[in-house]
Amino acid sequence: MAIVAPYSGPLTADGQSMLAGARLAEEEIDAAGGVDGYRILLIAPDEQLASTPADIVEDPAVLAVVGQLWTDSTDAVATYHKAGMVWLAAGPVAPGPGVYRMVASPETYYSALDRYLRRNGQTRGEADVDPALSCEQARDAGQSIIVVGDVEAVCGDAPAPAATELARNASAQQLICIAPWCDSPEVTAWADHQPYDYVAPVAAPPASAAWSSFVARIGGLARVQPYAAVGYDGVKLVAMAFQRAIDRGSLNRSAVAEEMSATRYHGLLGPYGPNGALMPAAEVRHVTGTYPGDLLFRVEDQPSSIFSESAPQRAMTMPRRSSR
């Protein structure tokens, strides 16, 4: 089983956290006798390498993939699908053959973003930064909210300088960071403790005994606990599919993918069904220097009364700051 995540670059903490959760699940399964007596074996290829999907499918021992935090994973989808391999997606991706979603759908993700923008009197179209603009041009445009989509298109280099440039030079009163790398401790440090808001496509569940026990067991191994839970639930789910495929007498990629479509499981992040998470949530958080920041509100595919706004509406401002 491959746990594909960024183990280098701007999402290292997220990737390492997901791997820590996956390793914990692996240890628990193996300690209990494995899957039909066989041990679970995890490999951890770096998502930052363009060759990773192709390298994975070339290894016949890899029967499933968990991860791929970056939302732009079109090539990976095609590669896994062609190989008949199920992919448990850790980023907000559209449904498709072989795709099993672990976190919020794009619809839920953008619902959270739209709700945030409406609260501040704007729509997504009004707030987007033109991809042709540089960070300096976006600053000079005096937009009240800067939404970052594709960091390379908007700011040219890499997330570290992009986040620093936005945080230090934005003349906007508010800054919302929308990209896979916004939901990471690294960006908090790069932003030099300037306030910003971001949408997270995976959220910790409300307090429960199971969640408290998991947090205690994972300890300091995971800086980003929700992604650790994605890794943990993903390995548990694939192990269940392995067992059912073995019971049918055919443990191969297509059998595992088929069995994933029959999954019913209640994990750390909630219930799962044939299409993945049944109640995935996206969160909007306000960072003031400490990751993950204060919860502003949470949006679910299937809202319930206990997941309403947890913080009062407030004006979110970003102090003006001169360029360095």
C-alpha positions in Angstrom: 0.0 0.0 0.0 1.4 3.4 -1.0 1.0 6.4 1.3 1.6 9.2 -1.2 2.1 12.6 0.4 4.5 15.6 0.2 7.5 14.6 2.3 9.4 17.7 1.1 8.4 21.2 0.2 5.6 23.4 1.5 3.3 20.6 2.9 5.9 18.5 4.6 4.1 18.7 8.0 0.8 17.6 6.4 2.5 14.7 4.7 4.5 13.5 7.7 1.4 13.7 9.8 -0.6 11.6 7.4 2.2 9.0 7.3 2.3 8.9 11.1 -1.4 8.1 11.2 -0.9 5.4 8.6 2.0 3.9 10.5 -0.1 3.7 13.6 -2.9 1.9 11.8 -0.3 -0.4 10.2 1.1 -1.3 13.7 -2.4 -2.0 15.1 -3.4 -4.2 12.3 -0.1 -6.2 12.3 -0.2 -6.5 16.1 -3.7 -8.0 15.8 -2.5 -10.7 13.4 -2.4 -8.8 10.1 -4.9 -9.3 7.2 -5.6 -13.0 7.0 -2.2 -13.6 8.7 -0.3 -11.3 6.3 1.4 -8.2 7.5 0.5 -4.8 6.0 3.5 -3.2 4.2 3.5 0.6 3.6 5.7 2.5 1.2 5.9 6.3 1.3 6.8 7.9 -2.1 7.1 11.6 -2.2 4.2 13.3 -3.9 6.5 16.1 -5.0 8.2 13.9 -7.5 6.4 13.9 -10.9 7.3 10.3 -11.5 5.6 9.0 -8.3 2.3 7.8 -9.8 4.1 6.0 -12.7 6.6 4.5 -10.3 3.8 3.2 -8.0 1.8 1.4 -10.7 5.0 -0.3 -12.0 5.3 -2.1 -8.7 2.8 -5.1 -8.8 3.0 -5.4 -5.0 1.2 -2.0 -4.5 -2.5 -2.7 -4.6 -3.9 0.7 -3.4 -2.9 4.3 -2.9 -3.8 6.6 0.0 -3.0 10.3 -0.2 -2.1 12.9 -2.9 -2.8 16.1 -0.9 -2.4 18.4 -3.9 -5.7 19.1 -5.6 -4.1 19.3 -9.1 -3.7 15.5 -9.5 -5.2 15.0 -13.0 -2.2 12.9 -14.2 -2.2 10.8 -11.1 -6.0 10.0 -11.5 -5.4 8.9 -15.1 -2.4 6.8 -14.1 -4.0 5.0 -11.2 -7.2 4.5 -13.2 -5.4 2.9 -16.1 -3.7 0.5 -13.7 -7.0 -0.5 -12.2 -5.8 0.8 -8.8 -8.1 2.4 -6.2 -7.0 5.8 -4.9 -8.2 7.1 -1.5 -7.9 10.8 -2.1 -6.7 13.1 0.7 -7.5 16.3 -1.3 -10.8 17.7 -2.6 -11.3 15.9 -5.9 -14.2 15.2 -8.1 -15.7 11.7 -8.1 -14.5 9.3 -10.8 -13.6 5.7 -11.5 -11.3 4.4 -8.8 -11.5 7.6 -6.8 -12.5 7.1 -3.1 -12.7 10.5 -1.4 -11.4 10.7 2.2 -12.0 14.5 2.7 -14.4 17.2 1.6 -15.5 17.4 -2.1 -14.7 20.4 -4.2 -18.3 21.5 -3.8 -18.0 21.5 0.0 -14.6 23.1 -0.1 -15.9 26.0 -2.3 -19.1 26.2 -0.4 -17.0 27.1 2.6 -15.1 29.7 0.6 -18.2 31.2 -0.9 -19.8 31.5 2.6 -16.7 33.3 3.8 -16.7 35.7 0.9 -20.5 36.4 1.3 -19.9 37.2 4.9 -17.4 39.8 3.8 -19.6 41.2 1.0 -17.9 39.6 -2.0 -18.2 36.7 -4.3 -15.5 34.4 -5.5 -15.3 36.0 -8.9 -14.8 39.5 -7.4 -12.1 38.3 -5.1 -9.9 36.2 -7.3 -6.5 37.4 -8.3 -6.0 37.5 -12.0 -3.4 34.8 -12.7 -1.5 37.3 -14.9 -0.9 39.6 -11.9 2.2 39.4 -9.8 2.0 39.7 -6.1 3.1 43.3 -6.3 0.4 44.1 -8.9 -2.2 42.5 -6.7 -1.1 44.6 -3.8 -1.2 47.8 -5.9 -4.8 46.9 -7.1 -5.9 47.4 -3.5 -8.2 44.4 -3.4 -10.0 43.9 -0.1 -9.5 40.1 -0.3 -6.7 38.3 -2.1 -7.5 34.7 -3.0 -4.5 32.7 -4.1 -5.3 29.7 -6.4 -2.3 28.5 -8.3 0.8 29.8 -6.5 3.1 29.4 -9.5 0.7 31.4 -11.8 0.1 34.1 -9.2 3.5 34.6 -7.6 6.0 32.8 -9.7 8.2 30.9 -7.4 7.2 28.6 -4.6 4.8 28.8 -1.6 7.4 30.0 0.8 8.3 33.3 -0.9 4.7 33.6 -2.2 3.2 33.5 1.3 5.8 35.8 2.7 5.3 38.3 -0.2 1.5 38.3 0.3 1.6 38.6 4.0 4.2 41.4 4.1 3.1 43.5 1.1 -0.7 43.0 0.8 -2.4 46.3 1.3 -5.7 44.4 1.7 -7.6 44.6 4.9 -8.1 40.8 4.8 -6.1 38.0 3.3 -7.6 34.6 2.5 -5.2 32.0 1.2 -6.8 29.3 -1.0 -4.3 26.7 -2.2 -3.3 23.3 -1.0 -0.2 24.7 0.7 -2.3 27.3 2.8 -3.4 24.5 5.2 0.0 23.8 6.7 2.2 24.9 9.6 4.9 26.0 7.2 2.8 28.8 5.7 2.1 30.2 9.2 5.8 30.5 9.7 6.4 31.9 6.2 3.7 34.5 6.6 5.7 36.0 9.4 2.8 35.9 11.9 0.6 38.1 9.8 -3.1 37.2 10.2 -4.6 35.3 7.3 -7.6 33.0 6.7 -7.7 29.7 4.9 -10.0 26.9 4.0 -9.0 23.4 5.1 -10.5 20.4 3.2 -10.3 18.1 6.2 -11.4 18.8 9.7 -11.1 17.1 13.1 -14.4 15.8 14.4 -16.1 17.2 17.5 -14.6 15.9 20.8 -15.2 12.2 21.3 -13.5 9.4 23.3 -12.2 7.9 20.1 -10.7 11.1 18.9 -9.1 11.9 22.3 -7.6 8.4 22.4 -6.2 8.8 18.9 -4.6 12.2 19.7 -3.0 10.7 22.8 -1.6 7.7 20.8 -0.3 9.8 17.9 1.4 12.2 20.4 4.0 14.5 19.0 4.4 12.5 15.8 1.7 14.5 14.0 1.6 18.3 13.8 -1.6 18.2 11.7 -3.9 15.8 13.5 -6.7 15.7 10.8 -4.3 14.6 8.2 -2.9 11.9 10.6 -6.5 10.7 10.9 -6.8 10.6 7.1 -3.8 8.3 7.0 -5.1 6.2 9.8 -8.6 5.7 8.4 -7.2 5.1 4.9 -5.1 2.2 6.0 -7.9 0.7 8.0 -10.3 1.0 5.0 -7.8 -0.6 2.6 -7.1 -3.4 5.0 -10.8 -4.2 5.1 -10.9 -4.3 1.3 -7.9 -6.6 1.3 -9.6 -9.0 3.7 -12.8 -9.1 1.6 -10.7 -9.6 -1.6 -8.9 -12.5 0.1 -12.2 -14.0 1.2 -13.3 -14.0 -2.5 -10.1 -15.7 -3.4 -8.5 -12.9 -5.5 -6.2 -10.4 -4.0 -5.3 -8.0 -6.8 -5.8 -4.4 -7.7 -9.2 -4.7 -9.4 -10.5 -6.9 -6.6 -9.4 -4.4 -4.0 -10.9 -1.5 -6.0 -14.2 -3.4 -6.3 -14.3 -4.2 -2.6 -13.7 -0.5 -1.7 -17.0 0.2 -3.4 -18.7 -2.0 -0.9 -17.1 -0.4 2.2 -19.1 0.6 5.2 -17.0 1.8 8.1 -17.0 4.4 10.8 -13.6 5.9 11.3 -11.9 8.7 13.2 -13.3 11.3 10.8 -16.8 9.8 10.7 -18.7 7.3 8.5 -17.6 6.1 5.1 -19.6 4.5 2.3 -19.1 3.4 -1.3 -18.1 6.8 -2.5 -15.9 7.8 0.5 -16.6 10.0 3.5 -20.3 10.4 4.1 -20.1 13.7 6.1 -16.9 15.3 5.0 -16.3 18.8 6.4 -14.3 21.8 5.3 -13.3 24.5 7.8 -12.4 28.1 7.5 -9.8 29.2 10.0 -8.3 32.5 11.0 -4.5 32.4 11.7 -2.9 34.9 14.0 0.5 33.3 14.2 -0.3 29.9 15.6 -1.3 27.0 13.3 -4.1 25.9 12.9 -5.8 29.1 14.0 -9.2 29.9 15.3 -12.2 28.0 13.8 -14.5 30.5 12.1 -17.0 28.0 10.7 -17.4 24.5 9.4 -19.3 23.4 6.3 -20.5 19.8 5.7 -22.0 17.9 2.9 -24.8 16.9 5.3 -25.0 19.7 7.9 -26.2 18.8 11.4 -27.1 21.0 14.3 -23.9 20.2 16.2 -21.7 21.5 13.4 -23.0 25.1 13.2 -20.8 28.1 13.4 -18.6 27.9 16.5 -17.5 31.5 16.6 -19.4 34.8 16.4 -19.2 36.8 13.3 -16.4 39.3 13.5 -14.5 41.7 11.4 -11.2 40.2 10.3 -8.5 42.8 9.6 -5.0 42.6 8.5 -2.8 45.5 9.7 -1.1 47.4 6.9 2.6 46.8 6.8 5.3 48.4 4.7 7.5 46.4 2.4 10.8 45.1 3.7 
